[in-house]
């Protein structure tokens, strides 16, 4: 396979990009989550598509809702 995918964390308020990752098209989206959210995101809401299901443990460690 050829191609790349963009993974972006956007702040809900000012709509600024907080984190950005690029992966090979063969990499599953859920593998990029740990590069996007950080401990600084504590208590923030996380909106993600179904590709991130199964990542609840990591999301809880960052205390995201």
Legacy VTK file of the C-alpha trace (Angstrom):
# vtk DataFile Version 3.0
C-alpha trace
ASCII
DATASET POLYDATA
POINTS 65 float
0.000 0.000 0.000
1.041 3.552 -0.610
-0.053 6.738 1.021
-0.139 8.639 4.258
-2.790 9.522 6.850
-2.984 12.672 8.959
-3.938 12.522 12.643
-4.797 15.841 14.268
-5.707 17.059 17.764
-7.626 20.341 17.634
-8.499 22.544 20.602
-12.276 22.911 20.733
-12.196 26.588 21.737
-9.891 28.473 19.363
-9.730 25.552 16.867
-5.936 25.515 16.943
-3.950 22.375 16.137
-2.426 21.051 19.362
-0.758 17.937 17.958
-0.237 16.453 14.537
1.033 13.084 13.333
1.436 11.489 9.926
1.423 7.729 9.499
1.647 5.198 6.743
-1.769 4.241 5.386
-1.285 0.702 6.756
-0.962 1.956 10.354
-4.222 1.685 12.288
-5.509 5.038 13.593
-5.635 3.794 17.195
-1.842 3.397 17.219
-1.409 7.152 16.809
-3.588 8.171 19.788
-0.745 8.145 22.317
1.157 10.663 20.183
-1.822 13.043 20.119
-3.106 13.240 23.696
-1.032 14.173 26.720
-1.403 14.544 30.476
-2.047 18.264 29.841
-5.337 17.230 28.224
-6.739 16.132 31.617
-10.500 16.716 31.981
-10.886 17.662 28.327
-13.534 15.992 26.184
-12.274 13.644 23.524
-14.178 13.384 20.258
-12.897 10.558 18.092
-14.234 8.188 15.489
-14.677 4.428 15.891
-11.067 3.755 14.928
-10.085 4.714 18.490
-12.367 2.182 20.224
-10.294 -0.137 22.365
-8.086 2.726 23.568
-10.173 3.399 26.696
-7.337 2.424 29.056
-4.973 4.994 27.561
-7.701 7.653 27.497
-8.493 7.014 31.175
-4.796 7.283 32.108
-4.865 10.783 30.629
-8.079 11.474 32.625
-10.001 12.447 29.516
-13.767 12.205 29.266
LINES 1 66
65 0 1 2 3 4 5 6 7 8 9 10 11 12 13 14 15 16 17 18 19 20 21 22 23 24 25 26 27 28 29 30 31 32 33 34 35 36 37 38 39 40 41 42 43 44 45 46 47 48 49 50 51 52 53 54 55 56 57 58 59 60 61 62 63 64
